[in-house]
Amino acid sequence: MTQKLLAVKIGELPLGSGKTVDATYPDPASLVTIIIRNSLTIAGIIMLVLIIAGGFMMIASAGSGDQKKAASAKTMITDALIGFLVIFLSYFIIQIIEVITGVTIL
């Protein structure tokens, strides 16, 4: 009778390159750094999609003359820009904190 493996230590999981998670990411900080840097890219892509969607909504509302749709499209574009600005500025605030304190965060 064979037993099925129900749990694996995360550090022993093989990655695509044949290395384990422990060998690729020796400490949690290196993994968090990669996630944060990629999150800025993902936030930029989401912002672009929201601006394009808001632009299409604005064009569609201009043709129909519906002021409520135009206002919601304007709000969508504004919210997308504000959200990206908050994410973008948070990265630079962390950089400033690193310079002031001398501690490497990212």
N, CA, C and O atoms as a Tinker XYZ file with bonds, in Angstrom:
   424  protein
     1  N      0.842000   -1.173000    0.000000    73     2
     2  CA     0.000000    0.000000    0.000000    64     1     3
     3  C      0.890000    1.240000    0.000000    63     2     4     5
     4  O      1.783000    1.371000    0.836000    81     3
     5  N      0.642000    2.137000   -0.933000    73     3     6
     6  CA     1.433000    3.364000   -1.003000    64     5     7
     7  C      0.688000    4.491000   -0.311000    63     6     8     9
     8  O     -0.542000    4.537000   -0.293000    81     7
     9  N      1.464000    5.390000    0.252000    73     7    10
    10  CA     0.866000    6.531000    0.917000    64     9    11
    11  C      1.060000    7.766000    0.049000    63    10    12    13
    12  O      2.102000    7.950000   -0.580000    81    11
    13  N      0.049000    8.589000    0.030000    73    11    14
    14  CA     0.139000    9.823000   -0.740000    64    13    15
    15  C      0.772000   10.907000    0.115000    63    14    16    17
    16  O      0.570000   10.963000    1.328000    81    15
    17  N      1.527000   11.753000   -0.528000    73    15    18
    18  CA     2.163000   12.875000    0.150000    64    17    19
    19  C      1.147000   14.007000    0.262000    63    18    20    21
    20  O      0.675000   14.518000   -0.754000    81    19
    21  N      0.814000   14.394000    1.464000    73    19    22
    22  CA    -0.190000   15.426000    1.677000    64    21    23
    23  C      0.404000   16.795000    1.955000    63    22    24    25
    24  O     -0.275000   17.806000    1.777000    81    23
    25  N      1.647000   16.851000    2.383000    73    23    26
    26  CA     2.262000   18.134000    2.702000    64    25    27
    27  C      3.739000   18.090000    2.334000    63    26    28    29
    28  O      4.391000   17.052000    2.445000    81    27
    29  N      4.246000   19.220000    1.901000    73    27    30
    30  CA     5.653000   19.356000    1.539000    64    29    31
    31  C      6.158000   20.634000    2.173000    63    30    32    33
    32  O      5.448000   21.639000    2.200000    81    31
    33  N      7.370000   20.604000    2.680000    73    31    34
    34  CA     7.962000   21.842000    3.173000    64    33    35
    35  C      8.170000   22.771000    1.992000    63    34    36    37
    36  O      8.628000   22.346000    0.932000    81    35
    37  N      7.836000   24.026000    2.174000    73    35    38
    38  CA     7.932000   24.982000    1.075000    64    37    39
    39  C      9.368000   25.098000    0.588000    63    38    40    41
    40  O      9.593000   25.245000   -0.614000    81    39
    41  N     10.321000   25.039000    1.463000    73    39    42
    42  CA    11.718000   25.160000    1.073000    64    41    43
    43  C     12.201000   24.020000    0.201000    63    42    44    45
    44  O     13.208000   24.158000   -0.494000    81    43
    45  N     11.503000   22.898000    0.224000    73    43    46
    46  CA    11.919000   21.748000   -0.560000    64    45    47
    47  C     11.210000   21.645000   -1.900000    63    46    48    49
    48  O     11.466000   20.710000   -2.658000    81    47
    49  N     10.318000   22.592000   -2.210000    73    47    50
    50  CA     9.622000   22.566000   -3.484000    64    49    51
    51  C     10.597000   22.858000   -4.612000    63    50    52    53
    52  O     11.353000   23.826000   -4.529000    81    51
    53  N     10.599000   22.047000   -5.664000    73    51    54
    54  CA    11.492000   22.345000   -6.789000    64    53    55
    55  C     10.906000   23.437000   -7.670000    63    54    56    57
    56  O      9.698000   23.477000   -7.899000    81    55
    57  N     11.763000   24.317000   -8.161000    73    55    58
    58  CA    11.352000   25.331000   -9.114000    64    57    59
    59  C     11.678000   24.840000  -10.512000    63    58    60    61
    60  O     12.250000   23.760000  -10.662000    81    59
    61  N     11.334000   25.597000  -11.527000    73    59    62
    62  CA    11.553000   25.182000  -12.910000    64    61    63
    63  C     13.010000   24.975000  -13.262000    63    62    64    65
    64  O     13.314000   24.188000  -14.158000    81    63
    65  N     13.921000   25.656000  -12.586000    73    63    66
    66  CA    15.342000   25.545000  -12.911000    64    65    67
    67  C     16.005000   24.367000  -12.216000    63    66    68    69
    68  O     17.205000   24.153000  -12.383000    81    67
    69  N     15.255000   23.603000  -11.445000    73    67    70
    70  CA    15.822000   22.472000  -10.722000    64    69    71
    71  C     16.291000   22.833000   -9.329000    63    70    72    73
    72  O     16.636000   21.950000   -8.543000    81    71
    73  N     16.309000   24.133000   -9.007000    73    71    74
    74  CA    16.700000   24.569000   -7.675000    64    73    75
    75  C     15.481000   24.518000   -6.759000    63    74    76    77
    76  O     14.339000   24.516000   -7.220000    81    75
    77  N     15.739000   24.478000   -5.476000    73    75    78
    78  CA    14.633000   24.532000   -4.523000    64    77    79
    79  C     14.331000   25.984000   -4.182000    63    78    80    81
    80  O     15.094000   26.886000   -4.524000    81    79
    81  N     13.222000   26.196000   -3.512000    73    79    82
    82  CA    12.841000   27.551000   -3.116000    64    81    83
    83  C     13.886000   28.136000   -2.170000    63    82    84    85
    84  O     14.224000   29.315000   -2.271000    81    83
    85  N     14.403000   27.310000   -1.243000    73    83    86
    86  CA    15.432000   27.783000   -0.309000    64    85    87
    87  C     16.689000   28.254000   -1.031000    63    86    88    89
    88  O     17.303000   29.242000   -0.630000    81    87
    89  N     17.071000   27.552000   -2.091000    73    87    90
    90  CA    18.284000   27.936000   -2.810000    64    89    91
    91  C     18.077000   29.207000   -3.629000    63    90    92    93
    92  O     19.001000   30.008000   -3.771000    81    91
    93  N     16.885000   29.396000   -4.162000    73    91    94
    94  CA    16.609000   30.573000   -4.988000    64    93    95
    95  C     16.369000   31.817000   -4.150000    63    94    96    97
    96  O     16.868000   32.894000   -4.476000    81    95
    97  N     15.603000   31.675000   -3.068000    73    95    98
    98  CA    15.287000   32.791000   -2.185000    64    97    99
    99  C     15.793000   32.458000   -0.788000    63    98   100   101
   100  O     15.071000   31.852000    0.004000    81    99
   101  N     17.023000   32.847000   -0.477000    73    99   102
   102  CA    17.613000   32.454000    0.808000    64   101   103
   103  C     16.922000   33.072000    2.027000    63   102   104   105
   104  O     16.970000   32.504000    3.118000    81   103
   105  N     16.283000   34.224000    1.850000    73   103   106
   106  CA    15.575000   34.840000    2.964000    64   105   107
   107  C     14.265000   35.430000    2.449000    63   106   108   109
   108  O     14.132000   35.678000    1.250000    81   107
   109  N     13.315000   35.654000    3.319000    73   107   110
   110  CA    12.016000   36.186000    2.880000    64   109   111
   111  C     12.118000   37.562000    2.232000    63   110   112   113
   112  O     11.290000   37.910000    1.390000    81   111
   113  N     13.111000   38.339000    2.610000    73   111   114
   114  CA    13.245000   39.689000    2.060000    64   113   115
   115  C     13.476000   39.664000    0.552000    63   114   116   117
   116  O     12.959000   40.525000   -0.159000    81   115
   117  N     14.238000   38.701000    0.053000    73   115   118
   118  CA    14.481000   38.640000   -1.393000    64   117   119
   119  C     13.207000   38.292000   -2.150000    63   118   120   121
   120  O     12.986000   38.803000   -3.249000    81   119
   121  N     12.373000   37.440000   -1.588000    73   119   122
   122  CA    11.104000   37.102000   -2.220000    64   121   123
   123  C     10.150000   38.293000   -2.192000    63   122   124   125
   124  O      9.470000   38.558000   -3.183000    81   123
   125  N     10.089000   39.010000   -1.084000    73   123   126
   126  CA     9.228000   40.194000   -0.971000    64   125   127
   127  C      9.686000   41.270000   -1.941000    63   126   128   129
   128  O      8.853000   41.959000   -2.530000    81   127
   129  N     10.985000   41.428000   -2.119000    73   127   130
   130  CA    11.522000   42.415000   -3.051000    64   129   131
   131  C     11.047000   42.135000   -4.471000    63   130   132   133
   132  O     10.645000   43.054000   -5.184000    81   131
   133  N     11.089000   40.895000   -4.878000    73   131   134
   134  CA    10.644000   40.533000   -6.224000    64   133   135
   135  C      9.148000   40.785000   -6.376000    63   134   136   137
   136  O      8.702000   41.284000   -7.409000    81   135
   137  N      8.379000   40.443000   -5.358000    73   135   138
   138  CA     6.933000   40.657000   -5.424000    64   137   139
   139  C      6.611000   42.144000   -5.512000    63   138   140   141
   140  O      5.738000   42.537000   -6.286000    81   139
   141  N      7.298000   42.978000   -4.734000    73   139   142
   142  CA     7.028000   44.419000   -4.748000    64   141   143
   143  C      7.414000   45.032000   -6.088000    63   142   144   145
   144  O      6.667000   45.846000   -6.630000    81   143
   145  N      8.549000   44.661000   -6.620000    73   143   146
   146  CA     8.955000   45.228000   -7.911000    64   145   147
   147  C      8.006000   44.809000   -9.025000    63   146   148   149
   148  O      7.734000   45.595000   -9.932000    81   147
   149  N      7.503000   43.591000   -8.969000    73   147   150
   150  CA     6.548000   43.155000   -9.975000    64   149   151
   151  C      5.174000   43.768000   -9.748000    63   150   152   153
   152  O      4.409000   43.927000  -10.700000    81   151
   153  N      4.850000   44.113000   -8.522000    73   151   154
   154  CA     3.554000   44.726000   -8.252000    64   153   155
   155  C      3.461000   46.116000   -8.881000    63   154   156   157
   156  O      2.373000   46.545000   -9.267000    81   155
   157  N      4.579000   46.817000   -8.988000    73   155   158
   158  CA     4.564000   48.114000   -9.671000    64   157   159
   159  C      4.235000   47.945000  -11.146000    63   158   160   161
   160  O      3.508000   48.755000  -11.721000    81   159
   161  N      4.760000   46.908000  -11.751000    73   159   162
   162  CA     4.459000   46.623000  -13.154000    64   161   163
   163  C      2.995000   46.245000  -13.316000    63   162   164   165
   164  O      2.324000   46.717000  -14.234000    81   163
   165  N      2.506000   45.400000  -12.432000    73   163   166
   166  CA     1.106000   44.983000  -12.493000    64   165   167
   167  C      0.181000   46.181000  -12.274000    63   166   168   169
   168  O     -0.845000   46.299000  -12.942000    81   167
   169  N      0.535000   47.064000  -11.348000    73   167   170
   170  CA    -0.270000   48.262000  -11.106000    64   169   171
   171  C     -0.302000   49.158000  -12.339000    63   170   172   173
   172  O     -1.335000   49.754000  -12.643000    81   171
   173  N      0.803000   49.256000  -13.042000    73   171   174
   174  CA     0.848000   50.045000  -14.270000    64   173   175
   175  C     -0.036000   49.466000  -15.357000    63   174   176   177
   176  O     -0.703000   50.203000  -16.083000    81   175
   177  N     -0.042000   48.144000  -15.468000    73   175   178
   178  CA    -0.887000   47.491000  -16.472000    64   177   179
   179  C     -2.364000   47.686000  -16.122000    63   178   180   181
   180  O     -3.183000   47.971000  -16.996000    81   179
   181  N     -2.695000   47.529000  -14.840000    73   179   182
   182  CA    -4.089000   47.733000  -14.422000    64   181   183
   183  C     -4.513000   49.178000  -14.673000    63   182   184   185
   184  O     -5.639000   49.423000  -15.106000    81   183
   185  N     -3.626000   50.139000  -14.405000    73   183   186
   186  CA    -3.947000   51.537000  -14.652000    64   185   187
   187  C     -4.214000   51.770000  -16.140000    63   186   188   189
   188  O     -5.163000   52.467000  -16.500000    81   187
   189  N     -3.392000   51.197000  -16.988000    73   187   190
   190  CA    -3.572000   51.365000  -18.424000    64   189   191
   191  C     -4.917000   50.805000  -18.874000    63   190   192   193
   192  O     -5.622000   51.438000  -19.660000    81   191
   193  N     -5.271000   49.627000  -18.381000    73   191   194
   194  CA    -6.555000   49.018000  -18.748000    64   193   195
   195  C     -7.718000   49.882000  -18.276000    63   194   196   197
   196  O     -8.687000   50.075000  -19.011000    81   195
   197  N     -7.628000   50.405000  -17.043000    73   195   198
   198  CA    -8.710000   51.245000  -16.522000    64   197   199
   199  C     -8.833000   52.563000  -17.292000    63   198   200   201
   200  O     -9.942000   53.051000  -17.506000    81   199
   201  N     -7.714000   53.134000  -17.703000    73   199   202
   202  CA    -7.775000   54.382000  -18.470000    64   201   203
   203  C     -8.373000   54.131000  -19.850000    63   202   204   205
   204  O     -9.165000   54.936000  -20.339000    81   203
   205  N     -8.001000   53.023000  -20.475000    73   203   206
   206  CA    -8.576000   52.693000  -21.784000    64   205   207
   207  C    -10.076000   52.428000  -21.657000    63   206   208   209
   208  O    -10.862000   52.893000  -22.482000    81   207
   209  N    -10.474000   51.678000  -20.618000    73   207   210
   210  CA   -11.902000   51.407000  -20.407000    64   209   211
   211  C    -12.656000   52.708000  -20.132000    63   210   212   213
   212  O    -13.748000   52.915000  -20.661000    81   211
   213  N    -12.086000   53.574000  -19.319000    73   211   214
   214  CA   -12.716000   54.863000  -19.045000    64   213   215
   215  C    -12.809000   55.728000  -20.290000    63   214   216   217
   216  O    -13.790000   56.450000  -20.474000    81   215
   217  N    -11.804000   55.662000  -21.140000    73   215   218
   218  CA   -11.838000   56.403000  -22.399000    64   217   219
   219  C    -12.943000   55.918000  -23.317000    63   218   220   221
   220  O    -13.642000   56.720000  -23.938000    81   219
   221  N    -13.102000   54.600000  -23.404000    73   219   222
   222  CA   -14.186000   54.066000  -24.219000    64   221   223
   223  C    -15.549000   54.454000  -23.646000    63   222   224   225
   224  O    -16.477000   54.771000  -24.390000    81   223
   225  N    -15.659000   54.426000  -22.326000    73   223   226
   226  CA   -16.921000   54.846000  -21.700000    64   225   227
   227  C    -17.195000   56.325000  -21.977000    63   226   228   229
   228  O    -18.338000   56.717000  -22.211000    81   227
   229  N    -16.146000   57.139000  -21.949000    73   227   230
   230  CA   -16.304000   58.576000  -22.212000    64   229   231
   231  C    -16.758000   58.808000  -23.655000    63   230   232   233
   232  O    -17.636000   59.633000  -23.908000    81   231
   233  N    -16.162000   58.083000  -24.594000    73   231   234
   234  CA   -16.541000   58.225000  -26.002000    64   233   235
   235  C    -17.979000   57.764000  -26.217000    63   234   236   237
   236  O    -18.745000   58.409000  -26.932000    81   235
   237  N    -18.342000   56.633000  -25.587000    73   235   238
   238  CA   -19.708000   56.117000  -25.743000    64   237   239
   239  C    -20.724000   57.061000  -25.129000    63   238   240   241
   240  O    -21.811000   57.243000  -25.677000    81   239
   241  N    -20.380000   57.668000  -23.989000    73   239   242
   242  CA   -21.332000   58.584000  -23.346000    64   241   243
   243  C    -21.443000   59.892000  -24.120000    63   242   244   245
   244  O    -22.488000   60.540000  -24.076000    81   243
   245  N    -20.400000   60.292000  -24.821000    73   243   246
   246  CA   -20.460000   61.519000  -25.607000    64   245   247
   247  C    -21.404000   61.343000  -26.794000    63   246   248   249
   248  O    -22.096000   62.280000  -27.191000    81   247
   249  N    -21.424000   60.139000  -27.355000    73   247   250
   250  CA   -22.312000   59.876000  -28.484000    64   249   251
   251  C    -23.764000   59.806000  -28.064000    63   250   252   253
   252  O    -24.645000   60.209000  -28.823000    81   251
   253  N    -24.030000   59.305000  -26.872000    73   251   254
   254  CA   -25.419000   59.172000  -26.421000    64   253   255
   255  C    -25.898000   60.397000  -25.654000    63   254   256   257
   256  O    -27.102000   60.580000  -25.476000    81   255
   257  N    -24.990000   61.226000  -25.203000    73   255   258
   258  CA   -25.360000   62.431000  -24.463000    64   257   259
   259  C    -25.737000   62.166000  -23.014000    63   258   260   261
   260  O    -26.344000   63.021000  -22.369000    81   259
   261  N    -25.389000   61.004000  -22.495000    73   259   262
   262  CA   -25.724000   60.650000  -21.113000    64   261   263
   263  C    -24.667000   61.227000  -20.173000    63   262   264   265
   264  O    -23.504000   60.824000  -20.212000    81   263
   265  N    -25.075000   62.162000  -19.341000    73   263   266
   266  CA   -24.137000   62.828000  -18.437000    64   265   267
   267  C    -23.695000   61.923000  -17.290000    63   266   268   269
   268  O    -22.582000   62.077000  -16.787000    81   267
   269  N    -24.540000   60.982000  -16.864000    73   267   270
   270  CA   -24.173000   60.081000  -15.770000    64   269   271
   271  C    -23.052000   59.144000  -16.189000    63   270   272   273
   272  O    -22.135000   58.879000  -15.412000    81   271
   273  N    -23.125000   58.636000  -17.433000    73   271   274
   274  CA   -22.061000   57.755000  -17.929000    64   273   275
   275  C    -20.758000   58.527000  -18.104000    63   274   276   277
   276  O    -19.679000   57.998000  -17.839000    81   275
   277  N    -20.859000   59.773000  -18.548000    73   275   278
   278  CA   -19.658000   60.603000  -18.711000    64   277   279
   279  C    -19.010000   60.875000  -17.362000    63   278   280   281
   280  O    -17.785000   60.855000  -17.238000    81   279
   281  N    -19.833000   61.127000  -16.353000    73   279   282
   282  CA   -19.292000   61.380000  -15.013000    64   281   283
   283  C    -18.645000   60.120000  -14.435000    63   282   284   285
   284  O    -17.602000   60.202000  -13.787000    81   283
   285  N    -19.260000   58.950000  -14.668000    73   283   286
   286  CA   -18.662000   57.709000  -14.152000    64   285   287
   287  C    -17.374000   57.375000  -14.893000    63   286   288   289
   288  O    -16.446000   56.833000  -14.292000    81   287
   289  N    -17.296000   57.688000  -16.185000    73   287   290
   290  CA   -16.062000   57.461000  -16.942000    64   289   291
   291  C    -14.947000   58.382000  -16.433000    63   290   292   293
   292  O    -13.802000   57.960000  -16.273000    81   291
   293  N    -15.298000   59.633000  -16.185000    73   291   294
   294  CA   -14.314000   60.580000  -15.660000    64   293   295
   295  C    -13.824000   60.138000  -14.284000    63   294   296   297
   296  O    -12.636000   60.241000  -13.977000    81   295
   297  N    -14.750000   59.643000  -13.457000    73   295   298
   298  CA   -14.384000   59.145000  -12.130000    64   297   299
   299  C    -13.471000   57.932000  -12.239000    63   298   300   301
   300  O    -12.526000   57.797000  -11.462000    81   299
   301  N    -13.746000   57.046000  -13.199000    73   299   302
   302  CA   -12.906000   55.855000  -13.378000    64   301   303
   303  C    -11.481000   56.247000  -13.744000    63   302   304   305
   304  O    -10.524000   55.704000  -13.193000    81   303
   305  N    -11.342000   57.176000  -14.662000    73   303   306
   306  CA   -10.006000   57.610000  -15.088000    64   305   307
   307  C     -9.282000   58.305000  -13.938000    63   306   308   309
   308  O     -8.097000   58.062000  -13.710000    81   307
   309  N     -9.985000   59.160000  -13.221000    73   307   310
   310  CA    -9.383000   59.873000  -12.094000    64   309   311
   311  C     -8.947000   58.906000  -11.000000    63   310   312   313
   312  O     -7.848000   59.031000  -10.460000    81   311
   313  N     -9.806000   57.942000  -10.674000    73   311   314
   314  CA    -9.471000   56.957000   -9.637000    64   313   315
   315  C     -8.286000   56.093000  -10.041000    63   314   316   317
   316  O     -7.456000   55.751000   -9.199000    81   315
   317  N     -8.196000   55.736000  -11.321000    73   315   318
   318  CA    -7.066000   54.937000  -11.790000    64   317   319
   319  C     -5.753000   55.715000  -11.640000    63   318   320   321
   320  O     -4.741000   55.163000  -11.208000    81   319
   321  N     -5.784000   56.981000  -11.998000    73   319   322
   322  CA    -4.572000   57.800000  -11.885000    64   321   323
   323  C     -4.186000   58.036000  -10.430000    63   322   324   325
   324  O     -3.004000   57.987000  -10.091000    81   323
   325  N     -5.159000   58.288000   -9.575000    73   323   326
   326  CA    -4.860000   58.505000   -8.154000    64   325   327
   327  C     -4.323000   57.232000   -7.522000    63   326   328   329
   328  O     -3.363000   57.280000   -6.752000    81   327
   329  N     -4.930000   56.095000   -7.837000    73   327   330
   330  CA    -4.455000   54.827000   -7.289000    64   329   331
   331  C     -3.032000   54.511000   -7.704000    63   330   332   333
   332  O     -2.225000   54.067000   -6.888000    81   331
   333  N     -2.723000   54.739000   -8.978000    73   331   334
   334  CA    -1.348000   54.481000   -9.432000    64   333   335
   335  C     -0.385000   55.460000   -8.783000    63   334   336   337
   336  O      0.736000   55.088000   -8.436000    81   335
   337  N     -0.807000   56.701000   -8.618000    73   335   338
   338  CA     0.053000   57.698000   -7.983000    64   337   339
   339  C      0.372000   57.309000   -6.544000    63   338   340   341
   340  O      1.505000   57.477000   -6.094000    81   339
   341  N     -0.610000   56.793000   -5.824000    73   339   342
   342  CA    -0.386000   56.353000   -4.442000    64   341   343
   343  C      0.626000   55.204000   -4.409000    63   342   344   345
   344  O      1.539000   55.206000   -3.583000    81   343
   345  N      0.469000   54.236000   -5.295000    73   343   346
   346  CA     1.405000   53.103000   -5.335000    64   345   347
   347  C      2.800000   53.569000   -5.732000    63   346   348   349
   348  O      3.796000   53.145000   -5.144000    81   347
   349  N      2.866000   54.440000   -6.725000    73   347   350
   350  CA     4.144000   54.949000   -7.213000    64   349   351
   351  C      4.862000   55.750000   -6.135000    63   350   352   353
   352  O      6.065000   55.583000   -5.934000    81   351
   353  N      4.133000   56.617000   -5.443000    73   351   354
   354  CA     4.745000   57.436000   -4.393000    64   353   355
   355  C      5.146000   56.601000   -3.179000    63   354   356   357
   356  O      6.131000   56.918000   -2.512000    81   355
   357  N      4.404000   55.551000   -2.889000    73   355   358
   358  CA     4.775000   54.700000   -1.753000    64   357   359
   359  C      6.130000   54.048000   -1.981000    63   358   360   361
   360  O      6.899000   53.873000   -1.035000    81   359
   361  N      6.432000   53.685000   -3.226000    73   359   362
   362  CA     7.743000   53.118000   -3.540000    64   361   363
   363  C      8.840000   54.146000   -3.272000    63   362   364   365
   364  O      9.878000   53.811000   -2.701000    81   363
   365  N      8.616000   55.395000   -3.683000    73   363   366
   366  CA     9.640000   56.415000   -3.468000    64   365   367
   367  C      9.753000   56.831000   -2.005000    63   366   368   369
   368  O     10.834000   57.212000   -1.558000    81   367
   369  N      8.670000   56.765000   -1.264000    73   367   370
   370  CA     8.748000   57.035000    0.172000    64   369   371
   371  C      9.621000   55.981000    0.851000    63   370   372   373
   372  O     10.409000   56.298000    1.742000    81   371
   373  N      9.475000   54.739000    0.431000    73   371   374
   374  CA    10.330000   53.672000    0.974000    64   373   375
   375  C     11.794000   53.932000    0.621000    63   374   376   377
   376  O     12.680000   53.709000    1.446000    81   375
   377  N     12.046000   54.399000   -0.588000    73   375   378
   378  CA    13.422000   54.715000   -0.987000    64   377   379
   379  C     13.993000   55.845000   -0.129000    63   378   380   381
   380  O     15.158000   55.792000    0.265000    81   379
   381  N     13.196000   56.848000    0.158000    73   379   382
   382  CA    13.648000   57.953000    1.004000    64   381   383
   383  C     13.946000   57.463000    2.417000    63   382   384   385
   384  O     14.943000   57.865000    3.017000    81   383
   385  N     13.087000   56.598000    2.948000    73   383   386
   386  CA    13.315000   56.033000    4.278000    64   385   387
   387  C     14.622000   55.238000    4.285000    63   386   388   389
   388  O     15.368000   55.293000    5.262000    81   387
   389  N     14.906000   54.505000    3.217000    73   387   390
   390  CA    16.174000   53.764000    3.135000    64   389   391
   391  C     17.375000   54.694000    3.200000    63   390   392   393
   392  O     18.353000   54.399000    3.888000    81   391
   393  N     17.309000   55.813000    2.491000    73   391   394
   394  CA    18.429000   56.758000    2.468000    64   393   395
   395  C     18.598000   57.404000    3.850000    63   394   396   397
   396  O     19.722000   57.535000    4.336000    81   395
   397  N     17.517000   57.798000    4.470000    73   395   398
   398  CA    17.599000   58.477000    5.760000    64   397   399
   399  C     18.100000   57.542000    6.852000    63   398   400   401
   400  O     18.965000   57.918000    7.643000    81   399
   401  N     17.562000   56.326000    6.900000    73   399   402
   402  CA    17.920000   55.403000    7.988000    64   401   403
   403  C     19.134000   54.561000    7.675000    63   402   404   405
   404  O     19.780000   54.055000    8.593000    81   403
   405  N     19.463000   54.394000    6.410000    73   403   406
   406  CA    20.600000   53.538000    6.041000    64   405   407
   407  C     20.261000   52.057000    6.039000    63   406   408   409
   408  O     21.149000   51.218000    5.890000    81   407
   409  N     18.983000   51.726000    6.202000    73   407   410
   410  CA    18.549000   50.338000    6.214000    64   409   411
   411  C     18.057000   49.975000    4.822000    63   410   412   413
   412  O     17.275000   50.722000    4.234000    81   411
   413  N     18.492000   48.861000    4.290000    73   411   414
   414  CA    18.039000   48.427000    2.968000    64   413   415
   415  C     16.757000   47.634000    3.121000    63   414   416   417
   416  O     16.742000   46.563000    3.727000    81   415
   417  N     15.674000   48.174000    2.560000    73   415   418
   418  CA    14.376000   47.514000    2.649000    64   417   419
   419  C     14.116000   46.712000    1.388000    63   418   420   421
   420  O     13.733000   45.544000    1.464000    81   419
   421  N     14.316000   47.319000    0.236000    73   419   422
   422  CA    14.046000   46.642000   -1.043000    64   421   423
   423  C     15.335000   46.307000   -1.730000    63   422   424
   424  O     15.324000   45.734000   -2.819000    81   423
